[in-house]
Amino acid sequence: MPYIKPDHREEIDPQLNELLGVVHGEDPGLVNYLITKIVDYCIDTSNYRGVNTAIGILECAKLEFYRRIAAPYEDVKMFENGDVY
């Protein structure tokens, strides 16, 4: 989960904010590149354990994004346009 202690955020956020300042617009290829480079740097994917760890990290990030961002958006659209079920 992305919920790290504040002291870790203080250590990471300045460099992350600098990097994010370079990213302009919604370029899916650029975002994919950044994610790929981070995972490749942080996880040894030369063995099954590393591959499994990388996939787990990405899957959990995806699920948390869906839970916090996509699901509430879908709830609003269901209310606006009517339920399907």
N, C-alpha and C positions, 0 to 999 in steps of 0.2 A: 504494500500500500504506500501511497505517496506521503503519508503523514509522519514526517521525520521531526525530530526535536528541533526547537528553535535555534540552538547553537549550531547545528549542522546547516540549517538554512542560511544563517549569517555567514557561514564559511563558503557556501556554494553560490548564493544568489548574486553577489557582485559580478562574478565571472559569467554566470548564466545570463544576467541582464545585459552584459556587454555583447555576448553572442546574439541574443535576441534582438539587439539593436541593429544588427546586420541583416537580419531576416525581414524582408519586406513582403507584404501581401500574403496571399494564400497560395503558396506554391507547394503542392503535395509532394513533388519530387524532392524539393529542398528539405522539407520536414522528414520525409522518409530517409534521406541521406543522413541527416543529423541523428536520428534515432538509431540507424544502422551503425554509424561510427561510434556512438556512445556504447551500444551493446557490444560491438566488436572489441572495443578498447577495454571494457570492464569485465568481460566474461571470456574465459578460454573455451572456445567452441570447437576445439580439436578432438573432443571426446563427447560421449553421450551425456554425461553429467552436465557439461557446459551447455550443450545444445538444449537439454531439458530445462536447465535454469533460465536460459535466455528466453525460451518460449513461455515459460511460466511468468517471467517478469512482464513480457509483452502482453500476455493474455490477461493478467491481473490489471495492468494499466488500462487495457481496453474495457474490461468489465467495470472498473471504477468510473471511467469516462461515461460509459453507458448509464450507469446508475445515477451519476450526479448531473449529467448534461442531457443525454439523449432521452431518457425516460421522462423527466419533467417536461421537456419540449413536446414529446408525444402525448402526454396527458393534456396539455393545453390544446393541442390540435384535436384530440378526441372530444374535448369539451366544446370547442368551436364548431366542429364539423359533424359530430355525432359518433357514437360508438359503433364498432363493427360487430362486436360479439353480443 
